[in-house]
């Protein structure tokens, strides 16, 4: 079973666990870089919780998730079409002012993260911003039925720099607030970067 199989299998439970979580404090840091009406890709939208918030705040939001079952639940919750797509296969060109990847890249193996960052950069318009969050730590591998890639601050700074496509705006730590994908790590590494 890969991580997407897990989300398909347990979609209703994950929906219930995450749909009410309040991400507003972290979201404000991201939205300060954008203007009302800007186009946002909710990358790994899960329940659609954040898509609804972005929409209500006046943004042009596109929800996307790799799990077919999560897409179905998010469509009901958001009353919007949700794109079903693997992050590693997405191909957008200068389409979004902001990309919100909240707890969604945590299952990407470390040897594939640069390819995903390239796809994110290509999807962003000039000077577009991306928010990403990861478990803080050094673990990589399977925990239960899912694969996790954790990062320390210095490693993430190096990855952003080596991508050559982003300027790191902010990197900060927060405690777990039930983002719905924990494997024992209680701290999250939050990353805000702007496309060069």
TAFEN-V76407 format. One record per residue. N is the residue number from 1. SS is DSSP state (H for helix, E for strand, L for the rest). PSI is psi in radians with two decimals (999 if undefined). Layout:
# TAFEN-V76407
[[N/SS/PSI] [N/SS/PSI]]
This chain:
# TAFEN-V76407
[[1/L/2.25] [2/L/3.12] [3/H/-0.63] [4/H/-0.66] [5/H/-0.69] [6/H/-0.81] [7/H/-0.56] [8/H/-0.71] [9/H/-0.72] [10/L/0.43] [11/H/-0.81] [12/H/-0.68] [13/H/-0.77] [14/H/-0.72] [15/H/-0.89] [16/H/-0.63] [17/H/-0.44] [18/H/-0.37] [19/L/-0.44] [20/L/0.00] [21/L/2.41] [22/L/1.92] [23/L/0.28] [24/H/-0.63] [25/H/-0.75] [26/H/-0.67] [27/H/-0.64] [28/H/-0.70] [29/H/-0.69] [30/H/-0.82] [31/H/-0.38] [32/L/-0.38] [33/L/-0.07] [34/L/2.95] [35/L/2.63] [36/L/2.38] [37/L/-0.23] [38/L/2.71] [39/E/2.19] [40/E/2.35] [41/E/2.07] [42/E/1.63] [43/E/1.91] [44/L/1.00] [45/L/-0.29] [46/L/-2.14] [47/L/-0.30] [48/L/0.11] [49/H/-0.90] [50/H/-0.53] [51/H/-0.79] [52/H/-0.78] [53/H/-0.81] [54/H/-0.77] [55/H/-0.78] [56/H/-0.41] [57/L/-0.01] [58/L/0.34] [59/L/2.69] [60/E/1.71] [61/E/2.41] [62/E/1.93] [63/E/2.47] [64/E/2.44] [65/E/2.65] [66/L/-0.30] [67/L/2.12] [68/H/-0.72] [69/H/-0.65] [70/H/-0.66] [71/H/-0.76] [72/H/-0.78] [73/H/-0.68] [74/H/-0.60] [75/H/-0.69] [76/H/-0.77] [77/H/-0.70] [78/H/-0.33] [79/L/0.62] [80/L/2.76] [81/L/2.32] [82/L/2.19] [83/E/2.25] [84/E/1.92] [85/L/2.44] [86/L/2.33] [87/H/-0.55] [88/H/-0.06] [89/H/0.00] [90/L/2.49] [91/L/1.66] [92/L/2.69] [93/L/1.92] [94/L/0.85] [95/L/-0.42] [96/E/2.52] [97/E/-0.49] [98/E/2.55] [99/E/2.19] [100/E/1.91] [101/E/1.27] [102/L/1.92] [103/L/0.46] [104/L/-0.30] [105/L/0.12] [106/L/-0.28] [107/L/0.02] [108/L/2.16] [109/L/2.55] [110/H/-0.54] [111/H/-0.02] [112/H/-0.07] [113/H/-0.61] [114/H/-0.66] [115/H/-0.70] [116/H/-0.70] [117/H/-0.65] [118/H/-0.77] [119/H/-0.64] [120/H/-0.78] [121/H/-0.74] [122/H/-0.56] [123/H/-0.41] [124/E/2.53] [125/E/2.97] [126/E/2.32] [127/E/0.23] [128/E/2.77] [129/E/2.61] [130/E/2.39] [131/E/2.32] [132/E/2.57] [133/E/2.49] [134/E/2.72] [135/E/2.43] [136/E/2.25] [137/L/-2.92] [138/L/0.04] [139/L/2.44] [140/E/2.25] [141/E/-2.99] [142/E/2.35] [143/E/1.87] [144/L/-2.24] [145/L/0.04] [146/E/2.66] [147/E/2.34] [148/E/2.51] [149/E/1.93] [150/L/2.73] [151/E/2.50] [152/L/2.82] [153/H/-0.82] [154/H/-0.69] [155/H/-0.73] [156/H/-0.69] [157/H/-0.73] [158/H/-0.74] [159/H/-0.78] [160/H/-0.77] [161/H/-0.79] [162/H/-0.43] [163/H/-0.53] [164/L/0.10] [165/L/-0.18] [166/E/2.64] [167/E/2.16] [168/E/2.13] [169/E/-0.73] [170/E/2.49] [171/E/2.20] [172/E/2.83] [173/E/2.46] [174/E/2.78] [175/E/2.68] [176/L/2.29] [177/L/0.53] [178/L/0.75] [179/L/-0.15] [180/L/0.14] [181/L/0.63] [182/L/2.62] [183/L/0.57] [184/L/-0.44] [185/L/2.23] [186/L/-0.03] [187/E/2.54] [188/E/2.53] [189/E/2.08] [190/E/2.36] [191/E/2.24] [192/E/2.16] [193/E/2.64] [194/E/2.41] [195/E/2.32] [196/L/999]]
